Amino acid sequence: MNTRYIYSLVLVLLIMVSVTLGGTVQAYLSTCTFNIPGNGPYLETYLSVDGKGVTYIKKNNGKYQGAIEVSILVKRDTVRVYRDKYNLLSPETDDTSKNLKDFIDEQRIPLPNGDYDLTINIADKNKQEHPF
């Protein structure tokens, strides 16, 4: 009886978590560093956004599009060395009930050699939620 109760509790918790997380933006970040002889080193960021977790709004042309607000902050110790904030737009779609495509972004940030802290905040522009 205790085992059955524990399994039921775990199942209910998993359902609650999936409902809570459903509809939130999911994004994946990767970074690489490069050096161009004569120009110096730079950081590339690759952000991939799951199109199914984005809120779409209808545009004037009749198609739907999502928008993600991206904020990038790079610090060295406590000094801010780079800051940018921009909107990343999804591909336009005719139907938001199927085939929502993931979309990607790449940024190149020139930085001298050293150790840095990178902070990226992401928020769905079409939904009232806190950035993550």
Summary of the structure (lengths in Angstrom):
residues: 132
radius of gyration: 19.7
end to end distance: 40.7
largest distance: 71.2
contacts: 325
relative contact order: 0.23
helix: 17%
strand: 48%
